[in-house]
């Protein structure tokens, strides 16, 4: 048994589209845009599918807790379908992102109305806000 990672292979007949060869959106015809971009209906369907998959995964996870199913069983069974849905599935991450948004909005409001603390002078309030946002975003991902 070898420990080599499997090699990645690509279809030799795949069409390659580079950013250089892609025309600017304003130069595209409606037909070309429709063939390259997702339509509004397709985007809504993707969102709805993600929402439904997240709901089902959360439901299965909650059922597994009540039945005392080992976590490794749940992860192995649902890992494939939960990829990319981590934020929607994890209520703690959702709460963290909600808190981050509230803090940023409150600080923006305070900046707009000059309500920042007069005891601490901030050289660049927007840079300060960017740093707050960066810290909160990192916290919400952790």
C-alpha positions in Angstrom: 0.0 0.0 0.0 1.5 3.3 -1.0 0.9 6.7 0.6 1.0 8.6 -2.7 -1.7 11.2 -3.2 -3.9 10.5 -6.3 -2.9 12.6 -9.2 -5.3 15.2 -10.6 -6.4 14.7 -14.2 -8.3 16.9 -16.5 -10.4 16.0 -19.5 -8.1 16.6 -22.6 -11.2 17.7 -24.6 -12.2 20.5 -22.1 -12.7 24.0 -23.5 -10.3 26.4 -22.0 -11.6 30.0 -21.5 -9.0 32.5 -20.2 -9.8 35.9 -18.8 -7.8 37.4 -21.7 -10.0 35.7 -24.3 -13.3 36.5 -22.5 -14.9 39.7 -23.8 -16.0 42.5 -21.6 -19.6 42.2 -20.5 -20.6 45.4 -22.3 -19.3 44.0 -25.6 -21.3 40.7 -25.2 -24.5 40.0 -26.9 -27.5 38.9 -24.8 -27.2 35.4 -26.2 -23.5 35.2 -25.2 -24.2 36.5 -21.7 -27.1 34.0 -21.3 -24.8 31.2 -22.3 -22.0 32.2 -19.9 -23.7 33.6 -16.8 -26.2 32.1 -14.4 -29.7 33.5 -14.9 -31.7 34.9 -12.0 -33.8 31.7 -11.9 -30.7 29.5 -11.8 -29.2 31.6 -8.9 -32.4 31.4 -7.0 -32.5 27.6 -7.5 -28.9 27.3 -6.3 -29.8 29.4 -3.2 -32.9 27.4 -2.5 -31.0 24.1 -2.9 -28.3 25.3 -0.5 -30.9 26.4 2.0 -32.8 23.1 1.8 -29.6 21.0 2.0 -28.5 23.0 5.1 -31.8 22.5 6.8 -31.7 18.7 6.2 -28.1 18.5 7.4 -28.9 20.5 10.6 -31.9 18.3 11.2 -29.9 15.1 10.8 -27.2 16.4 13.1 -29.8 17.3 15.8 -31.4 13.9 15.4 -28.0 12.2 15.8 -27.3 14.1 19.0 -30.5 12.9 20.6 -29.8 9.3 19.4 -26.1 9.5 20.6 -24.7 8.7 17.1 -20.9 9.1 17.0 -19.8 12.3 15.3 -17.5 10.6 12.9 -20.5 8.7 11.5 -22.3 11.9 10.8 -19.3 13.6 9.3 -18.5 10.7 7.0 -22.2 10.3 5.9 -22.8 14.0 5.2 -19.4 15.4 4.5 -19.8 15.4 0.7 -23.1 17.3 0.7 -22.1 19.8 3.4 -19.0 21.0 1.6 -19.3 24.8 1.3 -22.4 25.0 3.5 -20.4 25.3 6.8 -21.7 28.8 7.6 -25.3 27.9 7.0 -25.1 24.6 9.0 -23.3 25.9 12.1 -25.6 28.1 14.3 -22.6 29.3 16.3 -20.9 30.7 13.2 -24.2 32.3 12.1 -24.4 34.0 15.5 -20.8 35.1 15.3 -21.4 36.7 11.8 -24.6 38.3 13.1 -22.6 39.9 16.0 -19.8 41.0 13.7 -22.3 42.8 11.4 -24.0 44.5 14.4 -20.7 45.8 15.7 -19.6 47.1 12.3 -23.0 48.8 11.7 -22.9 50.4 15.1 -19.4 51.7 14.6 -20.3 53.1 11.2 -23.3 54.8 12.7 -21.1 56.3 15.4 -18.6 57.5 12.8 -21.3 59.0 10.7 -22.7 61.1 13.6 -19.4 61.8 15.3 -20.1 59.8 18.3 -16.8 58.1 18.6 -15.0 58.3 21.9 -13.4 61.7 22.3 -10.8 60.4 24.8 -9.2 58.2 22.1 -8.1 59.9 18.9 -8.2 57.6 15.9 -5.9 58.7 13.0 -7.9 57.0 10.3 -11.4 56.0 11.4 -12.0 54.0 8.2 -8.8 52.0 8.7 -9.8 51.4 12.3 -13.1 50.1 11.0 -11.4 47.9 8.5 -9.3 46.4 11.4 -12.3 45.8 13.5 -14.0 44.2 10.5 -11.0 42.0 9.9 -10.9 40.8 13.5 -14.6 40.1 13.7 -14.6 38.3 10.3 -11.8 36.1 11.6 -13.7 35.4 14.8 -16.9 34.5 12.9 -14.9 32.0 10.8 -13.3 30.3 13.8 
